[in-house]
């Protein structure tokens, strides 16, 4: 009997944009991720927030004709933007997106704000006595992730991304520092949209963390170089600033593209919090692995759901004049131009990406993003 499979999914992320030229010759598949430690830990939840519970042990590995890609606990999601190679440095084909060379830099009139949280620890003294009352330690009970897909209870709710009154964003500067300022300002607004929704669905919530790095960074899912795409791992979005700043050129220099890609990535965070990311991992294992026809279809369902959730996330930004509609429309348009094209069919076609992102944006209801129950044609 072989060893049990690693926990977590293979790298995921949006596919590259529409390409004016054929892509470079396919390269070798990415190396298998390093096996996580025997008892991998979750990311640190914010005070008062419930983190998703640890996953149960996976079943023993079973033989299959399809290769089973090593998975990492909690989810590894690779985000593509502008010129990207999907899946790892080994597939880092630097292909440009088209359609954004004529955009000018967006310069909003409002300014950014920063919120600093100070934690104060107080110590209270107690008086001892000769009489002691035994106490029983109780484990706090809170919302828990549900490891289901099409029949996940979240789809029986009517939740959507909630409106918010404002989202002050800084002027976009296409450098690692500028990207960091913009993304850090946008992420709390996305949290305001989804925290009450997940609470209403009685599901765990904790804010996603963002780390913009310019060198090599170590993550619970392995090391990440600055010449690779962004990665989602256990509640953290790892964003290589140099990669996007250097590769951007004139094709992605619009804040809507960054906001749209951040929204897609947050869709994977929702999948992680709710338990669907883990359930998808298990489903791929059960059908023989990621690189089997059924495994690839499951991956397309996962990615197209993140695209749909990204469309939902952009809905509040289009209300109450939170940001100019040009920014939202650019984010939607960019998401709709992404697809498999001549690549491995693991993200869905561009027309289906476009349909799902617009469907999520217009409906803004979680049950509109149940890609697990969609027909195979709708997730092709």
C-alpha positions as a Markdown table, in Angstrom:
| # | Residue | x | y | z |
|---|---|---|---|---|
| 1 | Unk | 0.0 | 0.0 | 0.0 |
| 2 | Unk | 1.4 | 3.4 | -0.9 |
| 3 | Unk | 1.6 | 6.4 | 1.2 |
| 4 | Unk | -1.4 | 8.7 | 1.6 |
| 5 | Unk | -1.7 | 11.6 | -0.8 |
| 6 | Unk | -0.5 | 15.0 | 0.2 |
| 7 | Unk | -3.2 | 17.4 | 1.4 |
| 8 | Unk | -4.4 | 20.3 | -0.7 |
| 9 | Unk | -4.9 | 21.1 | -4.4 |
| 10 | Unk | -2.5 | 21.6 | -7.3 |
| 11 | Unk | -1.8 | 25.2 | -8.2 |
| 12 | Unk | -4.7 | 27.0 | -9.6 |
| 13 | Unk | -5.2 | 30.4 | -11.1 |
| 14 | Unk | -6.7 | 32.4 | -14.0 |
| 15 | Unk | -5.5 | 31.4 | -17.4 |
| 16 | Unk | -3.7 | 33.9 | -19.7 |
| 17 | Unk | -5.5 | 36.5 | -21.7 |
| 18 | Unk | -6.3 | 36.5 | -25.3 |
| 19 | Unk | -3.1 | 36.0 | -27.3 |
| 20 | Unk | -2.2 | 37.7 | -30.6 |
| 21 | Unk | 0.3 | 35.0 | -31.4 |
| 22 | Unk | 0.4 | 31.2 | -30.8 |
| 23 | Unk | 1.8 | 30.4 | -27.3 |
| 24 | Unk | 5.4 | 29.2 | -27.0 |
| 25 | Unk | 6.0 | 25.4 | -27.2 |
| 26 | Unk | 4.7 | 23.7 | -24.1 |
| 27 | Unk | 7.3 | 23.1 | -21.5 |
| 28 | Unk | 7.8 | 20.2 | -19.1 |
| 29 | Unk | 5.1 | 19.8 | -16.4 |
| 30 | Unk | 5.9 | 21.5 | -13.1 |
| 31 | Unk | 7.7 | 19.6 | -10.4 |
| 32 | Unk | 5.6 | 18.0 | -7.7 |
| 33 | Unk | 5.3 | 20.2 | -4.6 |
| 34 | Unk | 7.2 | 19.2 | -1.5 |
| 35 | Unk | 5.2 | 17.0 | 0.9 |
| 36 | Unk | 3.8 | 19.0 | 3.8 |
| 37 | Unk | 4.7 | 18.2 | 7.4 |
| 38 | Unk | 2.8 | 15.3 | 9.1 |
| 39 | Unk | 0.5 | 17.8 | 10.9 |
| 40 | Unk | 0.3 | 20.9 | 8.8 |
| 41 | Unk | -1.2 | 23.9 | 10.6 |
| 42 | Unk | -3.7 | 26.4 | 9.4 |
| 43 | Unk | -2.8 | 30.0 | 8.9 |
| 44 | Unk | -3.3 | 32.2 | 12.0 |
| 45 | Unk | -6.9 | 33.5 | 12.2 |
| 46 | Unk | -7.5 | 37.0 | 13.2 |
| 47 | Unk | -8.6 | 37.5 | 16.8 |
| 48 | Unk | -12.2 | 36.5 | 17.3 |
| 49 | Unk | -12.5 | 34.8 | 13.9 |
| 50 | Unk | -13.0 | 31.2 | 13.3 |
| 51 | Unk | -10.5 | 29.4 | 11.1 |
| 52 | Unk | -11.7 | 26.4 | 9.1 |
| 53 | Unk | -11.2 | 23.1 | 11.0 |
| 54 | Unk | -8.3 | 20.8 | 10.1 |
| 55 | Unk | -9.0 | 18.4 | 7.3 |
| 56 | Unk | -9.5 | 14.7 | 8.1 |
| 57 | Unk | -6.8 | 12.3 | 7.0 |
| 58 | Unk | -7.0 | 11.5 | 3.3 |
| 59 | Unk | -7.5 | 7.8 | 2.3 |
| 60 | Unk | -4.5 | 5.7 | 1.3 |
| 61 | Unk | -3.3 | 6.3 | -2.3 |
| 62 | Unk | -4.9 | 4.1 | -4.8 |
| 63 | Unk | -3.4 | 3.1 | -8.1 |
| 64 | Unk | -4.5 | 4.9 | -11.2 |
| 65 | Unk | -3.6 | 5.3 | -14.8 |
| 66 | Unk | -3.7 | 9.1 | -14.4 |
| 67 | Unk | -1.0 | 10.8 | -12.5 |
| 68 | Unk | -2.0 | 12.3 | -9.2 |
| 69 | Unk | -0.5 | 15.7 | -8.7 |
| 70 | Unk | 0.8 | 16.3 | -5.2 |
| 71 | Unk | -1.6 | 18.5 | -3.3 |
| 72 | Unk | -0.8 | 21.0 | -0.4 |
| 73 | Unk | -3.1 | 21.4 | 2.6 |
| 74 | Unk | -5.5 | 24.4 | 2.5 |
| 75 | Unk | -5.2 | 25.3 | -1.1 |
| 76 | Unk | -2.5 | 26.6 | -3.4 |
| 77 | Unk | -4.0 | 28.9 | -6.0 |
| 78 | Unk | -1.8 | 30.5 | -8.7 |
| 79 | Unk | -3.1 | 33.8 | -10.1 |
| 80 | Unk | -2.3 | 34.9 | -13.6 |
| 81 | Unk | -2.2 | 38.5 | -14.7 |
| 82 | Unk | -1.3 | 40.1 | -18.0 |
| 83 | Unk | 1.7 | 38.1 | -19.1 |
| 84 | Unk | 1.8 | 34.8 | -17.1 |
| 85 | Unk | 2.7 | 31.2 | -17.2 |
| 86 | Unk | 0.1 | 29.1 | -15.5 |
| 87 | Unk | 1.1 | 26.6 | -12.9 |
| 88 | Unk | 4.7 | 27.2 | -11.7 |
| 89 | Unk | 8.0 | 28.5 | -12.8 |
| 90 | Unk | 8.4 | 25.5 | -15.0 |
| 91 | Unk | 5.4 | 26.7 | -17.1 |
| 92 | Unk | 6.3 | 30.3 | -16.9 |
| 93 | Unk | 5.5 | 31.2 | -20.5 |
| 94 | Unk | 5.6 | 34.9 | -20.7 |
| 95 | Unk | 2.6 | 35.7 | -23.0 |
| 96 | Unk | 1.2 | 39.1 | -23.2 |
| 97 | Unk | -2.5 | 39.9 | -22.9 |
| 98 | Unk | -4.0 | 42.1 | -25.5 |
| 99 | Unk | -6.6 | 44.8 | -25.3 |
| 100 | Unk | -5.2 | 47.2 | -22.7 |
| 101 | Unk | -2.4 | 49.0 | -24.5 |
| 102 | Unk | -4.5 | 52.1 | -25.0 |
| 103 | Unk | -5.6 | 52.6 | -21.4 |
| 104 | Unk | -4.3 | 55.5 | -19.5 |
| 105 | Unk | -3.3 | 55.4 | -15.9 |
| 106 | Unk | -6.3 | 55.8 | -13.6 |
| 107 | Unk | -6.0 | 58.8 | -11.3 |
| 108 | Unk | -8.9 | 59.0 | -8.8 |
| 109 | Unk | -9.5 | 62.2 | -6.9 |
| 110 | Unk | -9.8 | 60.5 | -3.6 |
| 111 | Unk | -6.9 | 59.5 | -1.3 |
| 112 | Unk | -6.2 | 56.3 | 0.5 |
| 113 | Unk | -6.6 | 55.8 | 4.2 |
| 114 | Unk | -4.9 | 53.4 | 6.5 |
| 115 | Unk | -6.2 | 51.8 | 9.6 |
| 116 | Unk | -3.9 | 50.8 | 12.4 |
| 117 | Unk | -5.1 | 48.3 | 15.0 |
| 118 | Unk | -3.5 | 48.4 | 18.4 |
| 119 | Unk | -3.9 | 45.4 | 20.6 |
| 120 | Unk | -3.7 | 46.0 | 24.3 |
| 121 | Unk | -3.2 | 43.2 | 26.8 |
| 122 | Unk | -4.5 | 43.6 | 30.3 |
| 123 | Unk | -3.7 | 41.4 | 33.3 |
| 124 | Unk | -6.2 | 41.1 | 36.1 |
| 125 | Unk | -5.1 | 39.9 | 39.5 |
| 126 | Unk | -7.2 | 37.4 | 41.4 |
| 127 | Unk | -7.5 | 36.5 | 45.1 |
| 128 | Unk | -6.9 | 33.0 | 46.1 |
| 129 | Unk | -8.9 | 31.2 | 48.8 |
| 130 | Unk | -8.7 | 27.8 | 50.5 |
| 131 | Unk | -11.8 | 26.6 | 48.6 |
| 132 | Unk | -11.5 | 25.8 | 45.0 |
| 133 | Unk | -14.3 | 25.0 | 42.5 |
| 134 | Unk | -13.2 | 22.7 | 39.8 |
| 135 | Unk | -13.7 | 24.1 | 36.3 |
| 136 | Unk | -14.5 | 22.3 | 33.1 |
| 137 | Unk | -12.7 | 23.4 | 30.1 |
| 138 | Unk | -15.0 | 23.8 | 27.1 |
| 139 | Unk | -14.0 | 24.0 | 23.5 |
| 140 | Unk | -15.5 | 27.1 | 21.8 |
| 141 | Unk | -18.1 | 26.1 | 19.2 |
| 142 | Unk | -18.3 | 28.1 | 16.0 |
| 143 | Unk | -19.1 | 27.8 | 12.3 |
| 144 | Unk | -17.4 | 25.0 | 10.5 |
| 145 | Unk | -16.4 | 24.3 | 6.9 |
| 146 | Unk | -18.5 | 21.8 | 5.0 |
| 147 | Unk | -16.7 | 19.5 | 2.6 |
| 148 | Unk | -19.2 | 19.3 | -0.1 |
| 149 | Unk | -19.6 | 20.6 | -3.7 |
| 150 | Unk | -22.9 | 20.7 | -5.6 |
| 151 | Unk | -24.9 | 20.0 | -2.5 |
| 152 | Unk | -23.0 | 22.4 | -0.3 |
| 153 | Unk | -25.4 | 24.1 | 2.1 |
| 154 | Unk | -24.2 | 27.6 | 1.1 |
| 155 | Unk | -26.2 | 27.1 | -2.2 |
| 156 | Unk | -29.4 | 26.9 | -0.3 |
| 157 | Unk | -28.9 | 30.4 | 1.1 |
| 158 | Unk | -29.6 | 33.7 | -0.7 |
| 159 | Unk | -26.3 | 35.4 | 0.3 |
| 160 | Unk | -24.4 | 37.8 | -2.0 |
| 161 | Unk | -21.6 | 40.2 | -1.8 |
| 162 | Unk | -22.8 | 43.1 | 0.4 |
| 163 | Unk | -22.7 | 46.7 | -0.6 |
| 164 | Unk | -20.4 | 49.2 | 1.2 |
| 165 | Unk | -20.5 | 53.0 | 1.1 |
| 166 | Unk | -17.0 | 53.8 | 0.0 |
| 167 | Unk | -13.6 | 52.2 | -0.9 |
| 168 | Unk | -10.9 | 54.9 | -1.1 |
| 169 | Unk | -8.2 | 53.6 | -3.5 |
| 170 | Unk | -4.9 | 55.3 | -4.1 |
| 171 | Unk | -3.7 | 56.2 | -7.5 |
| 172 | Unk | -2.3 | 53.1 | -9.2 |
| 173 | Unk | 1.5 | 53.1 | -9.5 |
| 174 | Unk | 2.9 | 50.1 | -11.4 |
| 175 | Unk | 5.7 | 49.2 | -9.1 |
| 176 | Unk | 5.8 | 46.6 | -6.3 |
| 177 | Unk | 5.2 | 49.4 | -3.7 |
| 178 | Unk | 2.4 | 50.9 | -5.8 |
| 179 | Unk | 0.7 | 47.6 | -6.3 |
| 180 | Unk | 0.9 | 46.8 | -2.6 |
| 181 | Unk | -0.7 | 50.1 | -1.7 |
| 182 | Unk | -3.5 | 49.6 | -4.2 |
| 183 | Unk | -4.2 | 45.9 | -3.2 |
| 184 | Unk | -4.0 | 46.7 | 0.5 |
| 185 | Unk | -6.6 | 49.4 | 0.1 |
| 186 | Unk | -8.9 | 47.2 | -2.0 |
| 187 | Unk | -8.8 | 44.1 | 0.1 |
| 188 | Unk | -10.6 | 45.5 | 3.2 |
| 189 | Unk | -13.5 | 46.5 | 0.9 |
| 190 | Unk | -13.8 | 43.0 | -0.4 |
| 191 | Unk | -13.8 | 41.7 | 3.2 |
| 192 | Unk | -16.7 | 44.1 | 4.0 |
| 193 | Unk | -18.6 | 42.6 | 1.2 |
| 194 | Unk | -18.1 | 39.0 | 2.2 |
| 195 | Unk | -17.8 | 38.9 | 6.0 |
| 196 | Unk | -21.6 | 39.4 | 6.7 |
| 197 | Unk | -22.5 | 37.0 | 3.9 |
| 198 | Unk | -20.4 | 34.1 | 5.3 |
| 199 | Unk | -21.7 | 34.9 | 8.8 |
| 200 | Unk | -25.3 | 34.7 | 7.6 |
| 201 | Unk | -24.5 | 31.3 | 6.0 |
| 202 | Unk | -23.1 | 30.1 | 9.4 |
| 203 | Unk | -19.7 | 29.4 | 7.8 |
| 204 | Unk | -16.2 | 30.3 | 9.0 |
| 205 | Unk | -14.7 | 33.6 | 8.2 |
| 206 | Unk | -11.3 | 35.1 | 8.5 |
| 207 | Unk | -9.8 | 37.9 | 6.4 |
| 208 | Unk | -7.4 | 37.0 | 3.7 |
| 209 | Unk | -3.9 | 38.2 | 4.1 |
| 210 | Unk | -1.8 | 39.8 | 1.4 |
| 211 | Unk | 1.9 | 39.5 | 1.0 |
| 212 | Unk | 3.6 | 41.4 | -1.8 |
| 213 | Unk | 7.2 | 40.2 | -2.1 |
| 214 | Unk | 10.1 | 41.1 | -4.4 |
| 215 | Unk | 12.6 | 38.3 | -3.6 |
| 216 | Unk | 12.1 | 34.7 | -2.6 |
| 217 | Unk | 9.4 | 34.1 | 0.1 |
| 218 | Unk | 8.8 | 31.0 | 2.2 |
| 219 | Unk | 5.2 | 29.9 | 2.5 |
| 220 | Unk | 3.5 | 26.9 | 4.2 |
| 221 | Unk | 3.1 | 25.6 | 0.6 |
| 222 | Unk | 6.8 | 25.9 | -0.3 |
| 223 | Unk | 9.1 | 28.7 | -1.5 |
| 224 | Unk | 8.0 | 31.2 | -4.1 |
| 225 | Unk | 10.2 | 33.2 | -6.4 |
| 226 | Unk | 9.6 | 36.7 | -7.6 |
| 227 | Unk | 9.6 | 35.7 | -11.2 |
| 228 | Unk | 6.5 | 33.5 | -10.8 |
| 229 | Unk | 2.8 | 34.3 | -10.6 |
| 230 | Unk | 0.8 | 34.9 | -7.4 |
| 231 | Unk | -0.2 | 32.1 | -5.1 |
| 232 | Unk | -3.0 | 31.5 | -2.6 |
| 233 | Unk | -2.0 | 29.3 | 0.3 |
| 234 | Unk | -4.0 | 28.8 | 3.5 |
| 235 | Unk | -5.6 | 32.2 | 3.7 |
| 236 | Unk | -2.8 | 34.2 | 2.3 |
| 237 | Unk | -2.4 | 35.7 | -1.2 |
| 238 | Unk | 1.3 | 35.8 | -2.1 |
| 239 | Unk | 1.8 | 38.4 | -4.8 |
| 240 | Unk | 5.2 | 38.8 | -6.5 |
| 241 | Unk | 5.4 | 42.5 | -7.2 |
| 242 | Unk | 8.4 | 42.4 | -9.4 |
| 243 | Unk | 6.8 | 39.9 | -11.8 |
| 244 | Unk | 3.7 | 42.0 | -12.5 |
| 245 | Unk | 5.6 | 45.4 | -12.4 |
| 246 | Unk | 8.2 | 44.1 | -14.9 |
| 247 | Unk | 5.8 | 42.1 | -17.1 |
| 248 | Unk | 3.0 | 44.6 | -17.1 |
| 249 | Unk | 4.2 | 46.9 | -19.9 |
| 250 | Unk | 1.2 | 48.6 | -21.5 |
| 251 | Unk | -1.1 | 45.6 | -21.5 |
| 252 | Unk | -2.2 | 45.6 | -17.9 |
| 253 | Unk | -1.7 | 49.1 | -16.8 |
| 254 | Unk | -5.3 | 49.7 | -15.6 |
| 255 | Unk | -6.4 | 49.3 | -12.0 |
| 256 | Unk | -9.5 | 47.4 | -13.1 |
| 257 | Unk | -7.3 | 44.5 | -14.2 |
| 258 | Unk | -5.7 | 44.3 | -10.7 |
| 259 | Unk | -9.0 | 44.6 | -9.0 |
| 260 | Unk | -10.5 | 41.9 | -11.1 |
| 261 | Unk | -7.6 | 39.5 | -10.5 |
| 262 | Unk | -7.7 | 40.2 | -6.8 |
| 263 | Unk | -11.5 | 39.4 | -6.8 |
| 264 | Unk | -10.9 | 36.1 | -8.6 |
| 265 | Unk | -8.2 | 35.2 | -6.0 |
| 266 | Unk | -10.5 | 36.1 | -3.2 |
| 267 | Unk | -13.0 | 33.6 | -4.8 |
| 268 | Unk | -10.5 | 30.9 | -4.0 |
| 269 | Unk | -10.3 | 32.2 | -0.4 |
| 270 | Unk | -14.1 | 31.8 | -0.2 |
| 271 | Unk | -13.7 | 28.2 | -1.5 |
| 272 | Unk | -11.1 | 27.6 | 1.2 |
| 273 | Unk | -13.2 | 29.0 | 4.0 |
| 274 | Unk | -16.3 | 27.1 | 3.0 |
| 275 | Unk | -14.6 | 23.7 | 2.5 |
| 276 | Unk | -15.2 | 23.5 | -1.2 |
| 277 | Unk | -11.5 | 23.7 | -2.1 |
| 278 | Unk | -10.8 | 20.7 | 0.1 |
| 279 | Unk | -13.8 | 18.8 | -1.3 |
| 280 | Unk | -12.6 | 19.5 | -4.8 |
| 281 | Unk | -9.1 | 18.1 | -3.9 |
| 282 | Unk | -10.7 | 14.9 | -2.6 |
| 283 | Unk | -13.0 | 14.6 | -5.7 |
| 284 | Unk | -10.0 | 14.9 | -8.0 |
| 285 | Unk | -8.2 | 12.2 | -6.0 |
| 286 | Unk | -11.3 | 9.9 | -6.2 |
| 287 | Unk | -11.4 | 10.1 | -10.1 |
| 288 | Unk | -7.7 | 9.3 | -10.5 |
| 289 | Unk | -6.0 | 12.6 | -10.2 |
| 290 | Unk | -5.8 | 16.1 | -11.5 |
| 291 | Unk | -4.5 | 15.2 | -14.9 |
| 292 | Unk | -7.3 | 12.8 | -15.8 |
| 293 | Unk | -10.2 | 14.0 | -18.0 |
| 294 | Unk | -12.6 | 14.0 | -15.0 |
| 295 | Unk | -9.9 | 15.6 | -12.8 |
| 296 | Unk | -9.5 | 18.4 | -15.4 |
| 297 | Unk | -13.2 | 19.0 | -15.5 |
| 298 | Unk | -13.3 | 19.3 | -11.8 |
| 299 | Unk | -10.5 | 21.8 | -12.0 |
| 300 | Unk | -12.5 | 23.8 | -14.6 |
| 301 | Unk | -15.5 | 23.8 | -12.3 |
| 302 | Unk | -13.3 | 25.1 | -9.5 |
| 303 | Unk | -11.7 | 27.9 | -11.5 |
| 304 | Unk | -14.9 | 29.0 | -13.2 |
| 305 | Unk | -16.6 | 29.2 | -9.8 |
| 306 | Unk | -13.7 | 31.5 | -8.6 |
| 307 | Unk | -14.4 | 33.5 | -11.7 |
| 308 | Unk | -18.1 | 33.7 | -10.9 |
| 309 | Unk | -17.3 | 34.7 | -7.3 |
| 310 | Unk | -15.0 | 37.3 | -8.6 |
| 311 | Unk | -17.8 | 38.7 | -10.6 |
| 312 | Unk | -20.0 | 38.8 | -7.5 |
| 313 | Unk | -17.1 | 40.6 | -5.6 |
| 314 | Unk | -17.1 | 43.3 | -8.2 |
| 315 | Unk | -20.8 | 43.9 | -7.9 |
| 316 | Unk | -20.6 | 46.2 | -4.8 |
| 317 | Unk | -17.8 | 48.2 | -6.5 |
| 318 | Unk | -20.3 | 49.1 | -9.2 |
| 319 | Unk | -22.9 | 50.4 | -6.8 |
| 320 | Unk | -23.1 | 53.8 | -5.0 |
| 321 | Unk | -20.3 | 55.3 | -7.2 |
| 322 | Unk | -17.7 | 53.4 | -5.1 |
| 323 | Unk | -15.3 | 53.4 | -8.0 |
| 324 | Unk | -15.7 | 54.6 | -11.6 |
| 325 | Unk | -17.6 | 52.1 | -13.7 |
| 326 | Unk | -14.7 | 52.0 | -16.1 |
| 327 | Unk | -12.6 | 50.2 | -13.4 |
| 328 | Unk | -15.3 | 47.6 | -12.8 |
| 329 | Unk | -16.0 | 47.0 | -16.5 |
| 330 | Unk | -12.3 | 46.6 | -17.2 |
| 331 | Unk | -12.0 | 44.0 | -14.4 |
| 332 | Unk | -15.0 | 42.1 | -15.9 |
| 333 | Unk | -13.7 | 42.4 | -19.4 |
| 334 | Unk | -10.3 | 41.1 | -18.4 |
| 335 | Unk | -11.8 | 38.1 | -16.6 |
| 336 | Unk | -13.9 | 37.3 | -19.6 |
| 337 | Unk | -10.9 | 37.2 | -22.0 |
| 338 | Unk | -9.1 | 34.5 | -20.0 |
| 339 | Unk | -9.4 | 30.9 | -21.1 |
| 340 | Unk | -7.6 | 27.7 | -22.0 |
| 341 | Unk | -7.1 | 28.4 | -25.7 |
| 342 | Unk | -4.4 | 25.9 | -26.8 |
| 343 | Unk | -3.4 | 25.1 | -23.3 |
| 344 | Unk | -4.3 | 22.1 | -21.2 |
| 345 | Unk | -8.1 | 22.3 | -20.6 |
| 346 | Unk | -8.0 | 23.1 | -16.8 |
| 347 | Unk | -9.5 | 26.6 | -16.6 |
| 348 | Unk | -12.4 | 26.7 | -19.1 |
| 349 | Unk | -12.8 | 28.4 | -22.4 |
| 350 | Unk | -12.8 | 32.2 | -22.7 |
| 351 | Unk | -16.5 | 32.3 | -23.6 |
| 352 | Unk | -17.4 | 30.3 | -20.5 |
| 353 | Unk | -15.1 | 32.5 | -18.3 |
| 354 | Unk | -17.0 | 35.5 | -19.7 |
| 355 | Unk | -20.4 | 34.0 | -19.1 |
| 356 | Unk | -19.6 | 33.0 | -15.5 |
| 357 | Unk | -18.0 | 36.3 | -14.5 |
| 358 | Unk | -21.0 | 38.3 | -15.9 |
| 359 | Unk | -23.5 | 35.8 | -14.4 |
| 360 | Unk | -22.0 | 36.3 | -11.0 |
| 361 | Unk | -21.8 | 40.0 | -11.3 |
| 362 | Unk | -25.4 | 40.4 | -12.5 |
| 363 | Unk | -27.0 | 37.9 | -10.2 |
| 364 | Unk | -24.8 | 38.5 | -7.1 |
| 365 | Unk | -26.3 | 35.4 | -5.5 |
| 366 | Unk | -24.1 | 32.5 | -4.3 |
| 367 | Unk | -26.4 | 29.9 | -5.8 |
| 368 | Unk | -25.7 | 31.5 | -9.2 |
| 369 | Unk | -22.1 | 30.3 | -8.9 |
| 370 | Unk | -22.8 | 26.6 | -8.3 |
| 371 | Unk | -20.5 | 25.4 | -11.2 |
| 372 | Unk | -20.5 | 21.9 | -9.6 |
| 373 | Unk | -24.1 | 21.4 | -10.7 |
| 374 | Unk | -23.6 | 22.9 | -14.2 |
| 375 | Unk | -23.6 | 20.8 | -17.4 |
| 376 | Unk | -20.2 | 19.7 | -18.8 |
| 377 | Unk | -20.8 | 22.1 | -21.7 |
| 378 | Unk | -21.1 | 25.1 | -19.4 |
| 379 | Unk | -17.7 | 24.2 | -17.8 |
| 380 | Unk | -15.8 | 23.2 | -21.0 |
